[in-house]
Amino acid sequence: MSDTTLQPEQQTHRETPDWQAASAQLQLLRNNINRLLIGQEEVVDQVLVALLASGHVLLEGVPGLGKTLLVRTLANCFGGSFRRIQFTPDLMPADVTGHAMYNMGESRFEVRRGPVFTNLLLADEINRAPAKTQAALLEVMQEKQVTIDGNALPVPNPFMVFATQNPIEQEGTYPLPEAELDRFLLKILIDYPSLEAELKLAAAVSSGRIEKHLQKKPAGEITVEQLQQLQALVPQVELDRQVLEYAVRLVRATREASQLRSPAGPRASIGLLQAARASALLQGREFVLPDDIKAMAIPVMRHRVSLSPDMEIDGESPDSALAQIIDSVEAPRL
């Protein structure tokens, strides 16, 4: 009988992830973005979490706080393709996804692909367009494909939507439908910078330094392949059973809370675990802590819940209601 035992050099083995190299690469990327988006370190970290977790991002803030600059800066550090759509009230769904057009010279239909066929899509002021145009992103955000003339056309991998919006109270805006809101992994709020940060920002913009940096590729630019490698590390970040249960209990607590009219669904549980793993990787760890879950809970759920009438009358926000719910759920001690 022949010996079928594999010799040591023949045995297959799983390659050990290079966590230190990934951490160094992410730190360089973070520093390059913070150099341009001054005073918004927490926002930058949350955007990088979404990038690692392959999730879409909804950025909200009043005009002039750097929402578009943030995405332009990330695109400048990203070796893949980048497209931008300026959402307006007269924008049509075909302007987003593309359409089939009849070529009279060749007597056949041709598919004209829209700007969604890219790696990084900036949907600027998405709530300026009506619901039918906003809904044009539903299929591509969930299934990474666009159906044109009955044919399903895949978009490049990776694919991410960064949508900016002005607050709903602003005149001339349309609230996003719930089905689309649920497809965003994070909703990130950009607030006014501190006095010191605003002084640095004003000096940098007025001297032209920001625009000069945008016009050249930074040293920390990552390729599509490198980004895919970083994204592949996220599911390998260790997740203890107690931490997993804590994340699910946080989401389920929204369904029993009197502060909310509409709670978070199962997609919030999945998104919270993805974001927490990505957050741990961004901080140079190979395992998730309960603090990672707690830190990402509000950005993951703030756009998936709605307040009860009593909370709205009292002037509360989804963030304050979620903070109360998070405080009521006991975190595991590891």
Long-range contacts (C-beta under 8 A, 24 or more apart in sequence): 17-233, 17-236, 17-286, 19-233, 19-281, 19-284, 19-286, 22-229, 22-230, 22-233, 22-281, 23-281, 23-284, 25-220, 25-222, 25-226, 25-230, 26-52, 26-230, 26-281, 26-282, 27-284, 28-219, 28-220, 29-77, 29-220, 29-222, 30-282, 31-220, 32-73, 32-77, 32-218, 32-219, 32-220, 33-70, 33-73, 33-74, 33-77, 35-213, 36-69, 36-73, 36-210, 36-213, 36-214, 37-66, 37-69, 37-70, 37-73, 38-193, 38-197, 38-200, 38-201, 38-204, 39-193, 39-194, 39-196, 39-197, 39-198, 39-200, 39-201, 40-66, 40-70, 40-190, 40-193, 40-197, 43-70, 43-188, 43-190, 44-70, 45-279, 45-282, 46-186, 46-188, 46-299, 47-74, 47-162, 47-188, 48-278, 48-282, 49-186, 49-275, 49-278, 49-279, 49-282, 49-296, 50-160, 50-185, 50-186, 50-275, 50-278, 51-160, 51-227, 52-230, 52-231, 52-233, 52-234, 52-278, 52-281, 52-282, 53-185, 53-231, 53-234, 53-271, 53-274, 53-275, 53-277, 53-278, 54-158, 54-160, 54-231, 54-234, 54-274, 55-160, 55-184, 55-185, 55-186, 55-271, 55-274, 55-275, 56-141, 56-160, 56-161, 56-162, 56-163, 56-183, 56-184, 56-185, 57-160, 57-161, 57-162, 57-163, 57-184, 57-185, 57-186, 57-187, 57-188, 58-126, 58-163, 58-165, 58-176, 58-181, 58-184, 58-186, 58-187, 58-188, 58-303, 59-162, 59-163, 59-164, 59-165, 59-188, 59-190, 60-164, 60-165, 60-166, 60-167, 60-187, 60-188, 60-189, 60-190, 61-166, 61-167, 61-189, 61-190, 61-191, 62-166, 62-167, 62-170, 63-166, 65-190, 65-191, 65-192, 65-193, 66-190, 67-164, 67-190, 68-122, 68-124, 68-164, 69-210, 70-190, 71-120, 71-122, 71-162, 71-164, 72-122, 72-214, 73-214, 74-120, 74-162, 75-120, 75-122, 76-213, 76-214, 76-217, 76-218, 76-221, 77-218, 77-220, 77-221, 77-222, 78-119, 78-120, 78-221, 78-222, 78-227, 79-221, 79-222, 79-223, 79-224, 79-226, 79-227, 80-118, 80-119, 80-120, 80-156, 80-158, 80-223, 80-224, 80-227, 81-118, 81-119, 81-120, 81-156, 82-118, 82-119, 82-120, 82-121, 82-122, 83-115, 83-116, 83-117, 83-118, 83-120, 83-121, 83-122, 84-115, 84-121, 84-122, 84-124, 85-115, 85-121, 85-122, 85-123, 85-124, 86-124, 86-125, 87-123, 87-124, 87-125, 87-126, 87-127, 87-128, 87-129, 87-133, 87-134, 88-125, 88-128, 88-129, 89-128, 89-129, 89-130, 89-172, 91-129, 91-133, 92-133, 93-132, 93-133, 93-135, 93-136, 94-136, 95-133, 96-133, 96-136, 96-137, 97-136, 97-140, 97-146, 97-148, 98-146, 98-148, 99-148, 99-149, 100-148, 100-149, 109-149, 111-148, 111-149, 111-151, 111-153, 113-146, 113-148, 113-153, 114-146, 116-140, 116-146, 116-155, 117-146, 117-153, 117-155, 117-156, 118-155, 118-156, 118-159, 119-156, 119-157, 119-158, 119-159, 119-160, 119-224, 120-160, 120-162, 121-159, 121-160, 121-161, 121-162, 122-162, 122-163, 122-164, 123-161, 123-162, 123-163, 123-164, 124-163, 124-164, 125-164, 125-165, 125-166, 126-163, 126-164, 126-165, 126-176, 127-165, 127-166, 127-168, 127-173, 127-174, 127-175, 127-176, 128-166, 128-172, 128-173, 128-174, 129-174, 130-174, 131-174, 131-177, 134-174, 134-176, 134-177, 134-180, 135-177, 135-180, 137-161, 137-163, 137-180, 137-183, 138-179, 138-180, 138-183, 141-180, 141-183, 141-184, 142-183, 157-228, 158-224, 158-227, 158-228, 158-231, 178-262, 181-303, 181-304, 182-265, 182-267, 182-304, 184-303, 185-271, 185-274, 185-275, 185-300, 186-271, 186-275, 186-296, 186-299, 186-300, 187-299, 187-302, 187-303, 188-299, 189-302, 189-319, 230-281, 233-281, 234-274, 234-277, 234-278, 234-281, 235-277, 236-286, 237-277, 237-278, 237-280, 237-281, 237-285, 237-286, 237-287, 237-288, 238-286, 238-287, 238-288, 239-273, 239-276, 239-277, 239-287, 239-288, 240-287, 240-288, 240-332, 240-334, 242-332, 242-334, 243-276, 243-288, 243-289, 243-290, 243-293, 243-332, 243-334, 244-273, 245-332, 246-290, 246-293, 246-329, 246-331, 246-332, 247-272, 247-273, 247-276, 247-293, 247-297, 249-329, 250-293, 250-294, 250-297, 250-325, 250-326, 250-329, 251-301, 253-325, 253-328, 253-329, 254-301, 254-305, 254-322, 254-325, 257-321, 257-324, 257-325, 258-308, 259-307, 259-308, 259-311, 259-316, 259-321, 259-324, 259-325, 260-305, 260-306, 260-307, 260-308, 260-311, 260-321, 260-325, 261-306, 261-307, 261-308, 261-309, 262-305, 262-306, 263-305, 264-301, 264-304, 264-305, 265-304, 267-304, 268-300, 268-301, 268-304, 271-300, 272-296, 272-297, 272-300, 272-301, 275-299, 275-300, 289-334, 290-331, 290-332, 290-334, 293-331, 294-326, 294-331, 297-322, 297-326, 298-322, 298-323, 298-326
